[in-house]
Amino acid sequence: MSIQESAQAIHRNELGQTDPELAAIVNHFAFEEVQADVDLPSRTKMLSTLAYLLGMQGVDEFKLMLPVALDNNVTPVEAKEVVYQAIDYLGLGRVLPFIKASNEVLAARGVQLPLPSQSTTNQYNRLSKGEETQIRLFGPQMKDFAKKGTINKWLVDNCFGDYYTRKGLDDRDREMITFCYIAAQGGCEPQLLAHAQANIKLGNDQEFLLKIVQQNVPFIGYPRSLNAVRIINEAAKAVKDND
């Protein structure tokens, strides 16, 4: 089923008996108007929505939307990678409920767990591979970033060495979902600006990022959406000025 059909059916079942007027408003706006106005592939829409829901801690809505994502070109491996990578940006304390929720949804659909390994690094090369990844995404100025402090080292070997090097999602996917985690949290504007710039340099351009925000307005609301739009425009100007 399409995003519209699948999501509307799930939300009608969730809200229709007790809150029918709200169900009608939500289904029309989120799954008719927004889906018609935002020109992105279904897979991209769903990856971004899962990441946004993680960032905003919307675990109940995540449980509803994960089956929609799986019905619309997101594989179980891709869905799990969105959850795993969120640990870098949200912390295990906030992600553990989503790990449990995704396991429940996948098991109910007959998916055998654990999924095949996606790791490409080990304890001996994670630092060097993390640095390679960080340089690829952010530029040569990231060389020796790990030497600037303990948390800096952890960013290189853990964030970029343990997670970004995994299979299942490519660089553009991973930077897009990172943007979504941070935009959904709010209060992390310097990091959001840096990752907006990284997205643009990778080919997830200003127009693309604006569509990602538009896709997720129903889930995150207007204040943080408008804030993300401002950051995207700043990032696009900065990238252009530095070309």
C-alpha positions in Angstrom: 0.0 0.0 0.0 1.1 3.6 -0.6 2.1 5.9 2.3 -1.4 7.5 2.1 -3.3 4.2 2.2 -1.2 2.5 4.8 -0.8 5.5 7.2 -4.5 6.5 6.9 -5.7 3.0 7.7 -3.4 2.8 10.8 -4.4 6.2 12.1 -8.0 5.6 11.4 -7.8 2.5 13.5 -5.8 4.3 16.2 -8.0 7.4 16.5 -11.2 6.8 14.6 -13.3 5.4 17.4 -12.5 7.9 20.1 -11.4 11.0 18.1 -12.9 10.7 14.6 -12.7 14.5 13.8 -9.0 14.5 14.7 -8.4 11.3 12.7 -10.0 13.0 9.7 -7.8 16.2 10.1 -4.6 14.2 10.6 -5.3 11.9 7.7 -6.1 14.7 5.3 -3.2 16.9 6.2 -0.4 14.5 7.0 -1.2 11.7 4.5 -3.0 13.5 1.6 -1.9 17.2 1.5 1.7 16.8 2.6 2.3 13.6 0.6 0.9 15.3 -2.5 2.9 18.5 -2.1 6.3 16.9 -1.1 8.0 15.4 -4.2 10.4 12.8 -2.7 10.7 9.1 -3.1 8.6 7.1 -0.6 11.7 5.5 0.8 13.3 8.9 1.5 10.1 10.2 3.1 9.9 7.2 5.4 13.6 7.2 6.4 13.3 10.8 7.4 10.1 10.3 9.3 11.5 7.5 11.3 14.5 9.6 12.2 12.4 12.6 13.1 10.3 10.5 15.4 13.4 9.2 17.1 14.7 12.7 17.5 11.4 14.0 19.0 10.9 10.8 21.2 7.6 9.9 19.5 7.8 6.2 20.2 4.0 5.6 19.9 3.9 7.3 16.5 7.1 5.4 15.6 5.3 2.1 16.2 2.5 3.2 13.9 4.8 4.5 11.1 7.4 1.8 11.1 5.0 -0.7 9.3 4.1 2.1 6.9 7.9 2.5 6.2 8.3 -1.3 5.7 5.4 -1.2 3.2 7.0 1.6 1.3 10.5 0.5 0.2 12.3 0.7 3.6 14.0 -2.6 4.4 14.3 -4.1 7.9 18.0 -3.5 7.8 17.6 0.2 6.8 15.0 0.7 9.5 17.3 -0.8 12.1 20.2 1.3 10.9 18.1 4.5 11.5 17.5 3.3 15.0 21.1 2.3 15.7 22.7 5.5 14.4 20.3 7.6 16.6 22.4 6.4 19.6 25.1 8.8 18.6 22.8 11.8 18.6 20.2 11.0 21.2 22.0 8.6 23.6 21.1 5.0 24.5 18.8 6.1 27.2 16.4 7.7 24.7 16.9 5.1 21.9 16.4 1.9 23.9 12.6 2.1 23.7 12.8 2.4 19.9 15.0 -0.6 19.7 12.4 -2.6 21.6 9.6 -1.1 19.5 11.3 -1.9 16.2 12.0 -5.5 17.4 8.3 -5.9 18.3 7.1 -4.6 14.9 9.6 -6.7 12.9 8.9 -9.9 14.9 5.2 -9.4 14.3 5.9 -9.2 10.6 7.8 -12.5 10.7 11.3 -11.0 10.3 13.9 -13.2 11.8 16.1 -11.4 14.4 18.9 -10.7 14.8 19.3 -9.3 11.3 22.5 -10.0 9.3 25.6 -8.1 10.5 26.2 -4.7 8.9 29.5 -3.9 10.6 32.6 -3.3 8.6 35.1 -2.3 11.3 36.6 -3.8 14.4 38.3 -2.5 17.6 41.6 -2.2 15.8 40.6 -0.1 12.8 37.5 1.8 13.9 39.5 4.9 14.8 41.3 5.1 11.4 38.1 4.2 9.5 36.2 6.7 11.5 38.7 9.4 10.6 38.5 8.5 6.9 34.7 8.8 7.1 34.8 12.1 8.9 37.2 13.6 6.4 35.1 12.3 3.5 32.0 14.0 4.9 33.4 17.2 6.4 36.7 17.8 4.6 40.4 17.6 5.2 40.3 19.9 8.2 39.0 16.9 10.2 42.4 15.3 10.0 43.7 14.6 13.6 40.4 15.8 15.1 40.6 12.8 17.5 43.7 14.3 19.1 41.9 17.4 20.3 40.3 15.7 23.3 38.6 12.6 24.7 35.1 13.3 23.4 36.6 14.2 20.0 38.3 10.8 19.9 35.0 9.1 20.8 33.3 11.1 18.0 35.8 9.7 15.5 36.0 6.0 16.7 32.5 5.6 18.0 30.2 7.9 16.0 32.0 7.7 12.7 34.0 4.4 13.1 31.3 2.2 14.7 28.1 3.6 13.0 28.8 5.6 9.9 30.9 2.8 8.4 28.1 0.3 8.7 26.4 -1.1 5.6 22.7 -0.7 5.0 22.7 3.1 4.4 25.0 5.2 2.3 26.6 8.5 3.2 23.8 10.6 1.9 21.2 8.6 3.8 23.2 8.8 7.0 23.7 12.5 6.8 20.0 13.0 6.0 18.8 11.1 9.0 21.4 12.8 11.2 19.9 16.2 10.1 16.5 14.8 11.1 17.6 13.7 14.6 19.1 17.0 15.4 16.3 19.2 13.8 13.7 17.2 15.9 15.6 17.8 19.2 15.9 21.5 19.0 18.5 23.5 20.8 21.4 22.0 18.8 21.6 24.7 16.1 25.4 24.7 15.7 25.4 21.0 15.1 22.3 21.3 12.8 24.1 23.9 10.7 27.2 21.7 10.4 25.2 18.7 9.2 23.1 20.8 6.9 26.3 22.0 5.2 27.6 18.4 5.1 24.3 17.3 3.5 24.5 20.0 0.8 28.1 19.1 0.0 27.2 15.5 -0.4 24.4 16.3 -2.9 21.4 16.6 -0.5 20.9 20.2 -1.6 18.9 23.0 -0.2 15.8 22.1 -2.0 16.0 18.5 -0.9 16.5 19.4 2.8 13.5 21.8 2.6 11.4 18.9 1.3 12.6 16.7 4.2 11.4 19.3 6.7 8.1 19.7 4.9 7.5 16.0 4.9 7.8 16.0 8.7 5.9 19.1 9.7 2.9 17.0 10.8 5.1 15.0 13.2 7.3 17.7 14.6 5.1 20.8 14.4 5.8 24.3 13.0 8.3 26.0 15.4 11.1 23.5 15.0 10.3 23.1 11.3 10.6 26.8 10.7 13.8 26.8 12.7 15.2 24.0 10.5 14.3 26.0 7.4 16.3 29.0 8.7 19.3 26.8 9.4 19.1 25.2 5.9 19.1 28.6 4.3 22.1 29.7 6.3 23.9 26.5 5.4 23.2 26.9 1.7 24.5 30.5 1.8 27.7 29.4 3.7 28.4 26.6 1.2 27.9 29.0 -1.7 30.1 31.7 -0.2 32.9 29.2 0.4 32.8 27.7 -3.1 
